Protein backbone atom coordinates (compact mmCIF):
# COMPACT_ATOMS: atom_id res chain seq x y z
CA UNK A 1 0.00 0.00 0.00
CA UNK A 2 1.44 3.35 -1.06
CA UNK A 3 1.65 6.24 1.38
CA UNK A 4 0.17 8.74 -1.08
CA UNK A 5 -3.04 6.72 -1.42
CA UNK A 6 -3.42 6.59 2.37
CA UNK A 7 -3.02 10.37 2.45
CA UNK A 8 -5.54 10.71 -0.36
CA UNK A 9 -8.12 8.74 1.63
CA UNK A 10 -7.44 10.79 4.78
CA UNK A 11 -7.77 14.15 3.03
CA UNK A 12 -10.84 13.01 1.09
CA UNK A 13 -12.63 12.14 4.34
CA UNK A 14 -11.47 14.99 6.57
CA UNK A 15 -13.54 18.11 7.17
CA UNK A 16 -10.56 20.42 7.52
CA UNK A 17 -7.16 21.03 6.00
CA UNK A 18 -4.27 19.06 7.56
CA UNK A 19 -0.58 19.87 7.61
CA UNK A 20 2.16 17.18 7.25
CA UNK A 21 2.80 17.04 10.99
CA UNK A 22 -0.86 16.40 11.79
CA UNK A 23 -0.96 13.65 9.17
CA UNK A 24 2.21 12.07 10.51
CA UNK A 25 0.76 12.09 14.03
CA UNK A 26 -2.38 10.44 12.68
CA UNK A 27 -0.32 7.70 11.04
CA UNK A 28 1.55 7.10 14.31
CA UNK A 29 -1.64 7.00 16.39
CA UNK A 30 -3.25 4.59 13.95
CA UNK A 31 -0.25 2.25 14.08
CA UNK A 32 -0.40 2.19 17.88
CA UNK A 33 -4.12 1.45 18.13
CA UNK A 34 -4.87 -0.66 15.06
CA UNK A 35 -4.37 -4.41 14.66
CA UNK A 36 -3.88 -4.00 10.93
CA UNK A 37 -0.35 -4.93 9.92
CA UNK A 38 -0.40 -2.42 7.06
CA UNK A 39 -1.19 0.40 9.50
CA UNK A 40 1.66 -0.60 11.80
CA UNK A 41 4.16 -0.41 8.94
CA UNK A 42 3.65 3.35 8.74
CA UNK A 43 4.31 4.03 12.43
CA UNK A 44 7.74 5.58 11.86
CA UNK A 45 6.83 7.60 8.79
CA UNK A 46 8.74 10.89 8.78
CA UNK A 47 7.16 14.27 8.26
CA UNK A 48 9.40 14.80 5.22
CA UNK A 49 8.07 11.59 3.66
CA UNK A 50 4.51 12.80 4.18
CA UNK A 51 5.32 16.13 2.55
CA UNK A 52 6.94 14.42 -0.43
CA UNK A 53 3.95 12.09 -0.88
CA UNK A 54 1.59 15.08 -0.77
CA UNK A 55 3.60 16.88 -3.43
CA UNK A 56 3.42 13.82 -5.67
CA UNK A 57 -0.29 13.44 -5.04
CA UNK A 58 -0.80 17.08 -5.98
CA UNK A 59 0.97 16.48 -9.32
CA UNK A 60 -1.07 13.34 -9.98
CA UNK A 61 -4.36 15.18 -9.53
CA UNK A 62 -3.20 18.13 -11.62
CA UNK A 63 -2.26 15.77 -14.44
CA UNK A 64 -5.58 13.91 -14.18
CA UNK A 65 -7.43 17.21 -14.80
CA UNK A 66 -10.43 16.25 -12.70
CA UNK A 67 -13.16 18.50 -11.31
CA UNK A 68 -11.23 18.81 -8.06
CA UNK A 69 -7.60 19.18 -7.08
CA UNK A 70 -5.30 18.97 -4.07
CA UNK A 71 -3.94 22.29 -2.82
CA UNK A 72 -1.72 23.51 -0.01
CA UNK A 73 -2.76 26.77 1.66
CA UNK A 74 -0.99 28.17 4.73
CA UNK A 75 0.97 24.92 5.04
CA UNK A 76 -2.14 22.70 5.22
CA UNK A 77 -3.51 20.40 2.52
CA UNK A 78 -7.07 19.84 1.33
CA UNK A 79 -9.13 18.90 -1.71
CA UNK A 80 -10.97 21.76 -3.41
CA UNK A 81 -13.24 21.93 -6.45
CA UNK A 82 -12.16 23.66 -9.64
CA UNK A 83 -13.51 27.25 -9.90
CA UNK A 84 -15.47 26.58 -13.10
CA UNK A 85 -17.83 24.23 -11.23
CA UNK A 86 -18.84 26.90 -8.70
CA UNK A 87 -22.37 27.62 -10.09
CA UNK A 88 -23.60 24.07 -9.46
CA UNK A 89 -21.92 23.77 -6.08
CA UNK A 90 -23.42 27.08 -4.94
CA UNK A 91 -26.86 25.73 -5.77
CA UNK A 92 -26.08 22.57 -3.83
CA UNK A 93 -24.63 24.07 -0.64
CA UNK A 94 -25.97 27.61 -0.86
CA UNK A 95 -24.16 30.93 -0.68
CA UNK A 96 -22.00 31.68 2.31
CA UNK A 97 -21.83 35.17 3.72
CA UNK A 98 -18.36 36.46 3.03
CA UNK A 99 -16.78 39.38 4.86
CA UNK A 100 -16.63 42.62 2.88
CA UNK A 101 -13.66 43.19 0.64
CA UNK A 102 -10.70 45.06 2.02
CA UNK A 103 -10.44 48.72 1.07
CA UNK A 104 -7.44 50.05 -0.83
CA UNK A 105 -5.87 51.59 2.34
CA UNK A 106 -6.28 48.25 4.14
CA UNK A 107 -4.66 46.35 1.26
CA UNK A 108 -1.75 48.79 1.14
CA UNK A 109 -1.19 48.48 4.89
CA UNK A 110 -1.49 44.70 4.75
CA UNK A 111 1.08 44.56 1.95
CA UNK A 112 3.56 46.57 4.02
CA UNK A 113 3.13 44.25 6.99
CA UNK A 114 3.44 41.16 4.80
CA UNK A 115 6.73 42.21 3.19
CA UNK A 116 8.40 43.96 6.13
CA UNK A 117 7.14 42.04 9.18
CA UNK A 118 7.51 42.30 12.07
CA UNK A 119 7.22 46.07 12.32
CA UNK A 120 5.54 48.72 14.45
CA UNK A 121 2.67 51.10 13.70
CA UNK A 122 5.17 53.94 13.47
CA UNK A 123 7.21 52.12 10.84
CA UNK A 124 4.08 51.39 8.81
CA UNK A 125 3.03 55.05 9.03
CA UNK A 126 6.47 56.17 7.85
CA UNK A 127 6.08 54.06 4.73
CA UNK A 128 2.42 54.97 4.03
CA UNK A 129 2.74 58.59 5.10
CA UNK A 130 -0.65 58.67 6.86
CA UNK A 131 -2.21 57.58 10.13
CA UNK A 132 -3.32 53.95 10.08
CA UNK A 133 -5.26 53.52 13.34
CA UNK A 134 -8.60 52.71 11.68
CA UNK A 135 -7.01 50.43 9.09
CA UNK A 136 -4.99 48.52 11.68
CA UNK A 137 -8.11 47.91 13.77
CA UNK A 138 -9.86 46.45 10.73
CA UNK A 139 -6.97 44.11 9.92
CA UNK A 140 -6.75 42.97 13.54
CA UNK A 141 -10.50 42.32 13.75
CA UNK A 142 -10.40 40.34 10.50
CA UNK A 143 -7.57 38.21 11.90
CA UNK A 144 -5.21 39.03 9.02
CA UNK A 145 -2.51 40.49 11.29
CA UNK A 146 -1.62 39.94 14.93
CA UNK A 147 0.71 41.25 17.61
CA UNK A 148 4.12 39.65 17.24
CA UNK A 149 6.03 41.01 20.24
CA UNK A 150 7.75 44.28 21.08
CA UNK A 151 10.45 46.16 19.23
CA UNK A 152 13.85 46.55 20.88
CA UNK A 153 13.72 50.37 20.85
CA UNK A 154 12.87 53.06 23.39
CA UNK A 155 9.33 52.55 24.62
CA UNK A 156 9.23 48.98 23.25
CA UNK A 157 6.23 49.53 20.93
CA UNK A 158 4.23 46.54 19.76
CA UNK A 159 5.16 44.90 16.47
CA UNK A 160 2.76 43.26 14.02
CA UNK A 161 2.91 40.34 11.59
CA UNK A 162 0.56 38.43 9.30
CA UNK A 163 -1.40 35.37 10.46
CA UNK A 164 -2.09 31.95 8.85
CA UNK A 165 -5.52 33.37 7.96
CA UNK A 166 -3.71 35.92 5.78
CA UNK A 167 -2.26 33.05 3.74
CA UNK A 168 -5.69 31.42 3.46
CA UNK A 169 -7.30 34.71 2.41
CA UNK A 170 -4.90 35.07 -0.52
CA UNK A 171 -4.50 31.35 -1.23
CA UNK A 172 -0.78 31.24 -0.48
CA UNK A 173 1.16 28.20 0.65
CA UNK A 174 3.64 30.36 2.56
CA UNK A 175 5.05 33.90 2.62
CA UNK A 176 7.68 32.79 0.09
CA UNK A 177 4.91 32.77 -2.54
CA UNK A 178 4.33 36.52 -2.20
CA UNK A 179 5.03 38.42 -5.43
CA UNK A 180 8.39 40.17 -5.65
CA UNK A 181 8.40 43.65 -4.14
CA UNK A 182 12.01 44.80 -4.19
CA UNK A 183 11.03 48.45 -4.29
CA UNK A 184 8.94 48.13 -1.13
CA UNK A 185 11.76 46.35 0.67
CA UNK A 186 14.27 49.08 -0.26
CA UNK A 187 12.35 51.82 1.55
CA UNK A 188 14.42 52.91 4.55
CA UNK A 189 12.54 52.88 7.87
CA UNK A 190 14.02 54.84 10.77
CA UNK A 191 13.83 53.22 14.19
CA UNK A 192 12.11 55.58 16.69
CA UNK A 193 14.11 56.80 19.68
CA UNK A 194 11.17 57.95 21.80
CA UNK A 195 7.39 57.79 21.79
CA UNK A 196 5.41 60.88 20.82
CA UNK A 197 2.26 59.57 22.54
CA UNK A 198 1.80 58.07 26.00
CA UNK A 199 0.28 54.84 24.66
CA UNK A 200 2.77 52.15 23.62
CA UNK A 201 2.53 51.00 20.04
CA UNK A 202 1.13 54.25 18.59
CA UNK A 203 2.84 56.60 16.16
CA UNK A 204 6.26 58.05 16.94
CA UNK A 205 7.98 61.10 15.52
CA UNK A 206 11.44 61.11 13.92
CA UNK A 207 14.23 62.02 16.39
CA UNK A 208 14.98 65.36 14.68
CA UNK A 209 11.32 66.40 14.95
CA UNK A 210 11.30 65.58 18.66
CA UNK A 211 14.45 67.65 19.12
CA UNK A 212 12.87 70.62 17.32
CA UNK A 213 9.72 70.35 19.42
CA UNK A 214 11.79 70.26 22.62
CA UNK A 215 13.77 73.39 21.68
CA UNK A 216 10.66 75.27 20.57
CA UNK A 217 8.88 74.30 23.79
CA UNK A 218 11.76 75.59 25.91
CA UNK A 219 11.78 78.93 24.07
CA UNK A 220 8.02 79.32 24.49
CA UNK A 221 8.18 78.72 28.24
CA UNK A 222 10.73 81.52 28.70
CA UNK A 223 8.90 84.08 26.56
CA UNK A 224 5.25 83.47 27.40
CA UNK A 225 3.33 83.67 30.63
CA UNK A 226 0.86 80.82 31.43
CA UNK A 227 -2.13 83.03 30.50
CA UNK A 228 -0.63 83.79 27.10
CA UNK A 229 0.06 80.15 26.16
CA UNK A 230 -1.55 78.93 22.94
CA UNK A 231 -2.50 75.25 22.37
CA UNK A 232 -0.43 73.58 19.67
CA UNK A 233 -2.22 71.93 16.78
CA UNK A 234 -0.66 68.55 15.88
CA UNK A 235 -0.43 67.97 12.13
CA UNK A 236 -1.22 64.58 10.65
CA UNK A 237 -3.49 63.50 13.50
CA UNK A 238 -6.47 62.78 11.26
CA UNK A 239 -7.16 59.07 11.09
CA UNK A 240 -7.88 57.52 7.75
CA UNK A 241 -10.86 55.22 8.22
CA UNK A 242 -11.27 51.88 6.52
CA UNK A 243 -14.46 51.73 4.48
CA UNK A 244 -14.78 48.16 3.23
CA UNK A 245 -16.73 47.62 0.08
CA UNK A 246 -19.20 44.82 -0.15
CA UNK A 247 -18.91 42.09 -2.78
ABEGO torsion letter per residue (X at the ends): XBAAAAAAAAAAABABBBBAAAAAAAAAAAAAABABAAAAAAAABBAAAAAAAAAAAAAAAAAAGBABBBBBBGGBBBBBBBAAAAAAAAAAAEBBBBBBBBBAAAAAAAAAAAAAOBBBAAAAAAAAGBBAAAAAAAAAAAGABBBAEBBBBBGGBBBBBBBAAAAAAAGBABAAABBBBAAAAABBBBBBABBABABBGBBBBBAAAAAAAAAAAAAAAAABBAAABBBBBBBGABBBBBBBBBX
